[in-house]
Amino acid sequence: MNFEEQLKNKKFEAVVIGGSAGSFTIISQLLAELPQPFALPIFMCLHRLKDKREGFKEALEIKSNIKITEPDDKTIIEHNVAYLAPANYHMLIENKKIISLATTELVQFSRPSIDVLFESAADVYGDKLLAILLSGANRDGADGMRMIKYKKGFTIIQDLSTCSMITMPEAAYKSTQIDLQLKPNEISDFLKTLNFFTFNEVF
């Protein structure tokens, strides 16, 4: 699939990715296939056990083409880095330079919450935000995707036929007008095309 038409007149400044049950393999694939260097920061919120603090990031790093970090509070945002929400912390984008962490109440039974990340990123990046929502077993992310569309951002969900758990992307699909529904390899191609159009503006 050719994505040049969707991207040639757009300017993105950040990517947010959310996922839950069934998304780990897809996230690993996307990270492994990212072009290097990647022109934008990536913010990832993946549901996991709140006491599972070791090994998750390391497993993603095995094949990742870019650096992955679990940020501390007030971490400075850089390009070509994937920021993974730490276990049991909400991750928020405070402004275009800083990430914040919070231990406020669970949202959609989750902390970290995809909605919290997506909504804060929508407030900061507006129409320059790309959001990707993958397989998952609850509806976390649906409200965030709706906010991103309200702020004129661009939204992608994993093709429902390829999800091991469709609840999460299906809830987003029913909540707002999703721009694209893509298979995992197509999401990877989209990110490669995005990098092609964005690279010279950043580096």
N, C-alpha and C positions, 0 to 999 in steps of 0.2 A: 504494500500500500504506500502511495506517495503522499507525504504530509507537507510538501512545500507550500501548497496553496493555503493551508491553515496557519502556517508559521511565517511566511515571508513579510507580512505587514505587522507582525506582533513583536513586542519587546518584553521579554520576561526577565525578572530579577531573582526569582527563587522558585524552588520546587518543594512541595510538601507531599509526603506519601504516608498513607495509613493502611493498616492491615491487621488482621487477627488470625483466627484459625484458618490454616491452609495457605497463608501468605508468605511464610518464611522462605520456601523454595523459590517463589516468584521474586521476592526481594533480592535473594542471593543471585538469581539470574540477571536481574536488572543491574545490580552493582558490578557484576563480572563483565557485563557488556558495555558499560559506560565508556565513552571516549575519554582519553587522557591527554591533557587535563580537561576537566569538565568546567564549563564557564560559570556555573551558578552554584550557590550553596543548596544542599538538599537537607530537608528536615524530615525525620522519620519518626512516626509513632506506631509502634507495634505492640499489641497486647501480649503480656507475659505474666508469669507468676510474680507477685510483688516481692517475694523473697529470693527470686532468681536473679542475683546481682552479678554472678560470675559466669562467663562462658558464652553468653548470648552475643555480645559484641564480637568476641573472638571468633565465633563460628561464622559470623557475617564477613569478617575480615579475611577469611581464608582465600576467597576468590575475588574480593572487591578490587576494582580498578582505581578507587580513590580512598583517601584516608577516612576512617570512621572514628568518631569520638562520641563519648557520652559527656555532654557538657556539664560544667559546674554552673552555678548561678552567676550571671553577669559575664558569661563567656562572650568574647568578641567573635562576630560572624566573619568567616572567610569563604572565598570561592573555592571550588574543587575539594570541598569537605562535606561528608554526610554526617549530620548530627542526629544521634539516636537518643530518643527520650529515655532517661534512666528509669530503672525499675522503681515503681511506687512514687514517681514524681510527675506532675504535669509539666510539660515544656511549652513555654510561650515565647513568641517573638515580641520583644519589647519595642524595638525599632529596627531600622535596617543595619544596625551595628551590634546589637546585644540580644542574647538569649536569657530568659529568666526561668527559674524553676519554682514550683509551688507544691505544697502538700495540703491544699484545700480539699474539699469534699470530692468524693468520687463522682464522675459524670458518666451516665449510662453504665453504671457499675464498674467503671474503669478509672484507674490512675496508673499510668498516663492515659489521658483521654485524647482521642483523635479530634473530637469536636473542639476541645480547648486549643489545641495546636492550630487547627485549620482556621478557627474564628480569629485568633490573634494574628495569624499570618495574613488573613484577608484584610484586617484593619490596617496593617502596615504596608502591604504590597499592592492591594487593590487589583487593578486590571493587569498588573505585571506578575501575577501569581499563577503557577500551574499546579493543580491538585490532582493526585492519583489515589484512588481508593480501590483496594484489592479485596480478596476473599476474606470473609469473616462471619462469625456466628451471632453477632448482635447488631444493633442499628447505630452504634457509635460512628460518627463521621457524616451521617445524613444531614444533621443540622449545620455542620461545618461546610459541607459542599453547597448547601443552600445559601449560606452567607457569602461564600466565595463567588457564586454566580451573581448574587445581589451586588457585589463589589466589582463585577465585570471581569472576574478571573476566568481561567479556562479549566474545565473539569473533564477528567477521564475516569471511567470505572473499568475494572476488569470484565471482559466478556463473560456473561453469566454462565455460558455453556462450559467455560474452562475453570470455574470456581469449585473448589471442594465444599465450600460453604457460601451460599449465595445471599444470605440474609443482609449482610452489610452493604454490598454494592447495590442490591435490589432496593433497599430502603432509600438509598441516595437517589436512585433512578426514579422512584415514586415521589420523592420530595421536591425535586427541582429538574430543570431542563439540563441534562448532561450533554456536554459537547460531543464526546466520543465514547464508544464502548469498544474496547480493544482486547485482543488476545495478548498474552504476555510478550510474545516475540514482536508484536506490533507496538506495544508500549516501548520496548527497547528501541525499535526503529524510530519512534517519535522522538525519544530523548536524543538520539544521535542526530536527527535532523535539526532539532532545537539547538544543539550545540554548534552545528554548522552555521546557523544564522546568527548566533549570539557571540561566538568566540571572539571575533575581531573587535566587538564593542567592549569586551571586558579585558582582554589581554593585549 
